[in-house]
Amino acid sequence: MKGVTIRRDAPISLHPFTDFFQGFEKVGAVIGIFGPRTQETLETLKVEFFSSRWGYMAVNDKDGHILVSAHYLQEGDERDIYLDVVHELVHVRQWQEGKELFPEGIGYHDRPTEIEAYRVAVKEGRRIGLTEAELREYLRVPWMDDEGHAKLLTNLGLEVPAETP
């Protein structure tokens, strides 16, 4: 995460992405997402901070801006926030390409858009030094039960740990 700065004091409103997330235009994973349009995309991208103790990040499927819980930004683990930004930037590109971000009838763990975004985040997580156990924990989210988590791990080619007695 060297060279990246994340401002964690977000006022509740819409802002330019680069006012709060600097240096992402130099991250290889982000350049891999947007290619030669990286700088322009990040300079025009908006981020909306909302007031909630629940929630993390998402992409608005109406106009493609990023939504972030101000509480998560302040209290969350910086490494998780960094990986979540990378993950959401994949969704921004998918939205720009006209992909359906929330397809009906497909579980979160099986959505092609989620699998693609998590693949990029997992690869970046490995690059910054996360262990396989840390990656598995990063992929554990409150809206997925253990079975869904195991399916997501499988879809991403990660080992599903044996159940502990």
C-alpha positions as CSV (number, residue, x, y, z in Angstrom):
1,M,0.0,0.0,0.0
2,K,3.1,2.2,-0.3
3,G,2.3,5.5,-2.0
4,V,-1.4,5.3,-1.2
5,T,-3.1,7.6,1.2
6,I,-6.7,7.1,2.5
7,R,-8.3,10.1,4.2
8,R,-10.5,8.7,7.0
9,D,-12.3,11.8,8.1
10,A,-15.2,11.9,5.5
11,P,-18.0,14.4,5.7
12,I,-21.4,12.9,4.8
13,S,-21.8,14.0,1.1
14,L,-20.6,13.5,-2.4
15,H,-16.9,14.2,-3.1
16,P,-14.3,13.7,-5.8
17,F,-12.7,10.2,-5.3
18,T,-9.2,11.6,-5.4
19,D,-9.9,14.0,-2.4
20,F,-10.0,10.9,-0.2
21,F,-8.1,8.2,-2.0
22,Q,-4.8,9.3,-3.3
23,G,-2.2,7.3,-5.1
24,F,-4.5,4.6,-6.5
25,E,-3.7,5.8,-10.0
26,K,-0.2,4.3,-9.5
27,V,-1.4,1.0,-8.1
28,G,-0.7,-1.8,-10.7
29,A,-4.0,-3.5,-9.9
30,V,-5.9,-0.3,-10.6
31,I,-4.0,0.3,-13.8
32,G,-5.0,-3.2,-14.7
33,I,-8.6,-2.4,-14.2
34,F,-8.8,0.8,-16.3
35,G,-5.7,0.7,-18.5
36,P,-4.8,4.0,-20.1
37,R,-8.1,5.6,-18.8
38,T,-6.9,5.1,-15.1
39,Q,-6.0,8.8,-14.4
40,E,-9.0,10.2,-16.1
41,T,-11.4,7.7,-14.5
42,L,-10.2,8.3,-11.0
43,E,-10.2,12.1,-11.5
44,T,-13.8,12.1,-12.6
45,L,-15.1,9.4,-10.2
46,K,-17.2,10.5,-7.2
47,V,-17.5,8.9,-3.8
48,E,-20.4,9.4,-1.5
49,F,-20.0,8.9,2.2
50,F,-23.1,7.9,4.1
51,S,-23.8,7.8,7.8
52,S,-24.2,4.3,9.0
53,R,-22.6,1.9,11.5
54,W,-23.5,-0.9,9.1
55,G,-22.3,-1.4,5.6
56,Y,-19.0,-1.1,3.9
57,M,-18.7,0.0,0.3
58,A,-20.7,-0.4,-2.9
59,V,-21.2,1.1,-6.3
60,N,-24.3,3.0,-7.1
61,D,-25.9,1.1,-10.0
62,K,-27.6,4.3,-11.3
63,D,-24.5,6.4,-12.0
64,G,-21.4,4.3,-11.1
65,H,-20.1,6.3,-8.1
66,I,-18.7,4.6,-5.0
67,L,-20.7,4.6,-1.8
68,V,-18.8,4.3,1.5
69,S,-19.9,4.0,5.1
70,A,-18.2,6.9,6.9
71,H,-18.1,4.7,10.0
72,Y,-16.3,1.9,8.1
73,L,-13.9,4.4,6.7
74,Q,-13.0,5.7,10.2
75,E,-13.1,2.4,12.1
76,G,-12.2,-0.3,9.5
77,D,-8.9,-2.0,9.1
78,E,-6.9,0.1,6.6
79,R,-5.7,-2.9,4.7
80,D,-9.4,-4.1,4.3
81,I,-10.4,-0.6,3.2
82,Y,-7.6,-0.5,0.6
83,L,-8.7,-3.9,-0.8
84,D,-12.3,-2.9,-0.8
85,V,-11.5,0.2,-2.8
86,V,-9.7,-2.0,-5.4
87,H,-12.7,-4.3,-5.4
88,E,-15.2,-1.5,-5.9
89,L,-13.1,0.0,-8.7
90,V,-13.6,-3.2,-10.6
91,H,-17.3,-2.7,-10.1
92,V,-17.0,0.9,-11.4
93,R,-15.4,-0.5,-14.6
94,Q,-18.1,-3.1,-14.9
95,W,-20.8,-0.5,-14.5
96,Q,-19.1,1.6,-17.2
97,E,-19.2,-1.5,-19.5
98,G,-22.9,-1.8,-18.9
99,K,-22.7,-5.0,-16.8
100,E,-25.5,-5.8,-14.4
101,L,-24.0,-5.5,-10.9
102,F,-26.9,-7.0,-9.0
103,P,-28.4,-9.7,-11.2
104,E,-31.5,-11.3,-9.9
105,G,-31.5,-15.0,-8.9
106,I,-27.7,-15.4,-8.6
107,G,-26.2,-15.7,-5.1
108,Y,-23.6,-13.2,-4.1
109,H,-20.9,-15.9,-4.0
110,D,-21.7,-16.9,-7.6
111,R,-22.1,-13.5,-9.3
112,P,-19.6,-13.1,-12.1
113,T,-19.1,-9.5,-11.2
114,E,-18.3,-10.3,-7.6
115,I,-16.0,-13.1,-8.6
116,E,-14.1,-10.8,-11.0
117,A,-13.8,-8.1,-8.4
118,Y,-12.7,-10.4,-5.6
119,R,-10.1,-12.1,-7.9
120,V,-8.5,-8.7,-8.4
121,A,-8.6,-7.9,-4.7
122,V,-7.2,-11.3,-3.8
123,K,-4.3,-10.9,-6.2
124,E,-3.6,-7.5,-4.8
125,G,-3.9,-8.9,-1.3
126,R,-1.2,-11.4,-2.1
127,R,1.0,-8.7,-3.6
128,I,0.8,-6.7,-0.4
129,G,1.7,-9.7,1.7
130,L,-1.6,-11.2,3.0
131,T,-1.4,-14.9,3.9
132,E,-4.0,-17.4,2.5
133,A,-5.6,-17.4,6.0
134,E,-5.8,-13.6,6.0
135,L,-7.3,-13.6,2.5
136,R,-10.0,-16.2,3.6
137,E,-10.8,-13.9,6.5
138,Y,-11.0,-10.8,4.3
139,L,-13.5,-12.7,2.1
140,R,-15.8,-13.4,5.1
141,V,-18.6,-10.9,5.0
142,P,-21.6,-10.6,7.2
143,W,-24.1,-11.1,4.4
144,M,-22.8,-14.6,3.6
145,D,-23.2,-17.6,5.7
146,D,-20.4,-20.2,6.1
147,E,-21.7,-22.2,3.1
148,G,-21.7,-19.1,0.9
149,H,-18.2,-18.2,2.1
150,A,-17.0,-21.7,1.2
151,K,-18.6,-21.4,-2.3
152,L,-16.9,-18.0,-2.8
153,L,-13.5,-19.4,-1.7
154,T,-14.0,-22.3,-4.2
155,N,-15.1,-19.9,-7.0
156,L,-11.9,-18.0,-6.4
157,G,-9.7,-21.1,-6.3
158,L,-8.8,-20.7,-2.6
159,E,-8.6,-23.6,-0.2
160,V,-11.7,-24.2,2.0
161,P,-10.4,-25.1,5.4
162,A,-11.7,-28.2,7.1
163,E,-14.3,-27.7,9.8
164,T,-12.9,-27.3,13.2
165,P,-14.4,-29.6,15.8
